[in-house]
Amino acid sequence: MGAGSQTSPTAILAKAFEIPAVFGLSTIAEEVAQGDTLIADSDAG
């Protein structure tokens, strides 16, 4: 999983096509363990 920002090309395309997306997760691998359940709310920001 990679990091990104709201101005990355992927974020801009996701917004243009109204595709929910979550960005800015550069440290997520350090914060969760395999098997953990996550909820990513792409609408709340």
N, CA, C and O atoms as CSV, one atom per row, in Angstrom:
chain,resi,resn,atom,element,x,y,z
A,1,MET,N,N,0.846,-1.159,0.000
A,1,MET,CA,C,0.000,0.000,0.000
A,1,MET,C,C,0.894,1.225,0.000
A,1,MET,O,O,1.863,1.288,0.757
A,2,GLY,N,N,0.585,2.181,-0.826
A,2,GLY,CA,C,1.428,3.359,-0.921
A,2,GLY,C,C,0.793,4.592,-0.319
A,2,GLY,O,O,-0.397,4.624,-0.004
A,3,ALA,N,N,1.616,5.594,-0.173
A,3,ALA,CA,C,1.148,6.879,0.349
A,3,ALA,C,C,0.749,7.764,-0.823
A,3,ALA,O,O,1.134,7.514,-1.965
A,4,GLY,N,N,0.004,8.761,-0.536
A,4,GLY,CA,C,-0.392,9.709,-1.559
A,4,GLY,C,C,-0.977,10.951,-0.929
A,4,GLY,O,O,-1.101,11.043,0.293
A,5,SER,N,N,-1.330,11.887,-1.751
A,5,SER,CA,C,-1.927,13.116,-1.241
A,5,SER,C,C,-3.152,13.460,-2.074
A,5,SER,O,O,-3.429,12.814,-3.085
A,6,GLN,N,N,-3.878,14.474,-1.646
A,6,GLN,CA,C,-5.095,14.866,-2.352
A,6,GLN,C,C,-4.806,15.454,-3.724
A,6,GLN,O,O,-5.716,15.582,-4.543
A,7,THR,N,N,-3.548,15.816,-3.989
A,7,THR,CA,C,-3.202,16.387,-5.289
A,7,THR,C,C,-2.444,15.409,-6.183
A,7,THR,O,O,-1.957,15.796,-7.246
A,8,SER,N,N,-2.340,14.153,-5.768
A,8,SER,CA,C,-1.661,13.161,-6.605
A,8,SER,C,C,-2.540,12.857,-7.828
A,8,SER,O,O,-3.760,13.008,-7.762
A,9,PRO,N,N,-1.935,12.436,-8.928
A,9,PRO,CA,C,-2.728,12.102,-10.119
A,9,PRO,C,C,-3.818,11.068,-9.831
A,9,PRO,O,O,-4.922,11.165,-10.365
A,10,THR,N,N,-3.514,10.093,-8.998
A,10,THR,CA,C,-4.517,9.079,-8.666
A,10,THR,C,C,-5.700,9.704,-7.939
A,10,THR,O,O,-6.850,9.368,-8.223
A,11,ALA,N,N,-5.429,10.606,-7.008
A,11,ALA,CA,C,-6.501,11.272,-6.254
A,11,ALA,C,C,-7.355,12.138,-7.167
A,11,ALA,O,O,-8.579,12.169,-7.037
A,12,ILE,N,N,-6.715,12.833,-8.079
A,12,ILE,CA,C,-7.451,13.699,-9.011
A,12,ILE,C,C,-8.359,12.875,-9.909
A,12,ILE,O,O,-9.510,13.250,-10.132
A,13,LEU,N,N,-7.862,11.759,-10.429
A,13,LEU,CA,C,-8.693,10.889,-11.267
A,13,LEU,C,C,-9.831,10.260,-10.469
A,13,LEU,O,O,-10.959,10.172,-10.953
A,14,ALA,N,N,-9.538,9.828,-9.255
A,14,ALA,CA,C,-10.585,9.235,-8.419
A,14,ALA,C,C,-11.703,10.249,-8.181
A,14,ALA,O,O,-12.885,9.913,-8.259
A,15,LYS,N,N,-11.321,11.477,-7.893
A,15,LYS,CA,C,-12.331,12.518,-7.655
A,15,LYS,C,C,-13.112,12.811,-8.927
A,15,LYS,O,O,-14.332,12.967,-8.876
A,16,ALA,N,N,-12.433,12.890,-10.065
A,16,ALA,CA,C,-13.093,13.189,-11.333
A,16,ALA,C,C,-14.122,12.122,-11.706
A,16,ALA,O,O,-15.179,12.432,-12.255
A,17,PHE,N,N,-13.801,10.867,-11.404
A,17,PHE,CA,C,-14.710,9.768,-11.740
A,17,PHE,C,C,-15.588,9.350,-10.556
A,17,PHE,O,O,-16.277,8.332,-10.611
A,18,GLU,N,N,-15.552,10.153,-9.485
A,18,GLU,CA,C,-16.359,9.906,-8.283
A,18,GLU,C,C,-16.118,8.511,-7.709
A,18,GLU,O,O,-17.059,7.814,-7.329
A,19,ILE,N,N,-14.848,8.115,-7.651
A,19,ILE,CA,C,-14.447,6.829,-7.090
A,19,ILE,C,C,-13.941,7.080,-5.672
A,19,ILE,O,O,-12.988,7.839,-5.498
A,20,PRO,N,N,-14.539,6.473,-4.664
A,20,PRO,CA,C,-14.043,6.658,-3.294
A,20,PRO,C,C,-12.596,6.191,-3.179
A,20,PRO,O,O,-12.234,5.129,-3.685
A,21,ALA,N,N,-11.781,6.989,-2.516
A,21,ALA,CA,C,-10.371,6.645,-2.354
A,21,ALA,C,C,-9.863,7.171,-1.019
A,21,ALA,O,O,-10.356,8.177,-0.509
A,22,VAL,N,N,-8.889,6.494,-0.465
A,22,VAL,CA,C,-8.273,6.897,0.803
A,22,VAL,C,C,-6.777,7.062,0.552
A,22,VAL,O,O,-6.130,6.165,0.011
A,23,PHE,N,N,-6.234,8.206,0.947
A,23,PHE,CA,C,-4.821,8.508,0.722
A,23,PHE,C,C,-4.153,8.903,2.025
A,23,PHE,O,O,-4.827,9.142,3.027
A,24,GLY,N,N,-2.837,8.972,2.013
A,24,GLY,CA,C,-2.083,9.415,3.180
A,24,GLY,C,C,-1.889,8.331,4.219
A,24,GLY,O,O,-1.898,8.611,5.417
A,25,LEU,N,N,-1.717,7.118,3.784
A,25,LEU,CA,C,-1.570,5.988,4.709
A,25,LEU,C,C,-0.135,5.473,4.734
A,25,LEU,O,O,0.092,4.264,4.772
A,26,SER,N,N,0.818,6.374,4.714
A,26,SER,CA,C,2.213,5.954,4.596
A,26,SER,C,C,2.706,5.113,5.767
A,26,SER,O,O,3.636,4.324,5.597
A,27,THR,N,N,2.114,5.257,6.947
A,27,THR,CA,C,2.573,4.493,8.118
A,27,THR,C,C,1.609,3.392,8.524
A,27,THR,O,O,1.744,2.821,9.606
A,28,ILE,N,N,0.648,3.088,7.682
A,28,ILE,CA,C,-0.393,2.128,8.050
A,28,ILE,C,C,0.191,0.749,8.362
A,28,ILE,O,O,-0.303,0.060,9.255
A,29,ALA,N,N,1.226,0.343,7.646
A,29,ALA,CA,C,1.803,-0.988,7.873
A,29,ALA,C,C,2.448,-1.093,9.251
A,29,ALA,O,O,2.560,-2.188,9.803
A,30,GLU,N,N,2.870,0.038,9.808
A,30,GLU,CA,C,3.477,0.048,11.137
A,30,GLU,C,C,2.428,0.080,12.250
A,30,GLU,O,O,2.739,-0.223,13.401
A,31,GLU,N,N,1.197,0.444,11.915
A,31,GLU,CA,C,0.167,0.656,12.917
A,31,GLU,C,C,-0.826,-0.487,13.057
A,31,GLU,O,O,-1.536,-0.570,14.059
A,32,VAL,N,N,-0.885,-1.370,12.063
A,32,VAL,CA,C,-1.831,-2.482,12.116
A,32,VAL,C,C,-1.088,-3.802,11.915
A,32,VAL,O,O,0.017,-3.844,11.375
A,33,ALA,N,N,-1.720,-4.853,12.358
A,33,ALA,CA,C,-1.141,-6.189,12.199
A,33,ALA,C,C,-1.973,-6.986,11.203
A,33,ALA,O,O,-3.145,-6.686,10.975
A,34,GLN,N,N,-1.356,-8.002,10.615
A,34,GLN,CA,C,-2.073,-8.873,9.700
A,34,GLN,C,C,-3.272,-9.468,10.426
A,34,GLN,O,O,-3.156,-9.957,11.550
A,35,GLY,N,N,-4.419,-9.420,9.770
A,35,GLY,CA,C,-5.631,-9.958,10.356
A,35,GLY,C,C,-6.496,-8.906,11.050
A,35,GLY,O,O,-7.650,-9.177,11.378
A,36,ASP,N,N,-5.950,-7.706,11.277
A,36,ASP,CA,C,-6.745,-6.633,11.878
A,36,ASP,C,C,-7.858,-6.218,10.917
A,36,ASP,O,O,-7.685,-6.262,9.699
A,37,THR,N,N,-8.985,-5.822,11.465
A,37,THR,CA,C,-10.090,-5.312,10.667
A,37,THR,C,C,-9.993,-3.794,10.649
A,37,THR,O,O,-9.851,-3.160,11.695
A,38,LEU,N,N,-10.069,-3.217,9.458
A,38,LEU,CA,C,-9.971,-1.761,9.306
A,38,LEU,C,C,-11.239,-1.218,8.665
A,38,LEU,O,O,-11.888,-1.889,7.862
A,39,ILE,N,N,-11.572,-0.004,9.031
A,39,ILE,CA,C,-12.658,0.715,8.377
A,39,ILE,C,C,-12.051,1.992,7.824
A,39,ILE,O,O,-11.526,2.811,8.578
A,40,ALA,N,N,-12.119,2.166,6.514
A,40,ALA,CA,C,-11.583,3.366,5.866
A,40,ALA,C,C,-12.748,4.130,5.278
A,40,ALA,O,O,-13.366,3.679,4.313
A,41,ASP,N,N,-13.052,5.278,5.846
A,41,ASP,CA,C,-14.176,6.105,5.406
A,41,ASP,C,C,-13.679,7.169,4.447
A,41,ASP,O,O,-13.144,8.190,4.881
A,42,SER,N,N,-13.845,6.950,3.154
A,42,SER,CA,C,-13.350,7.888,2.165
A,42,SER,C,C,-14.221,9.130,2.037
A,42,SER,O,O,-13.833,10.075,1.350
A,43,ASP,N,N,-15.378,9.156,2.672
A,43,ASP,CA,C,-16.239,10.332,2.631
A,43,ASP,C,C,-15.930,11.317,3.765
A,43,ASP,O,O,-16.106,12.523,3.591
A,44,ALA,N,N,-15.481,10.832,4.898
A,44,ALA,CA,C,-15.273,11.706,6.049
A,44,ALA,C,C,-13.986,12.510,5.961
A,44,ALA,O,O,-13.907,13.610,6.508
A,45,GLY,N,N,-12.981,11.979,5.282
A,45,GLY,CA,C,-11.717,12.706,5.154
A,45,GLY,C,C,-10.844,12.663,6.366
A,45,GLY,O,O,-9.757,13.242,6.365
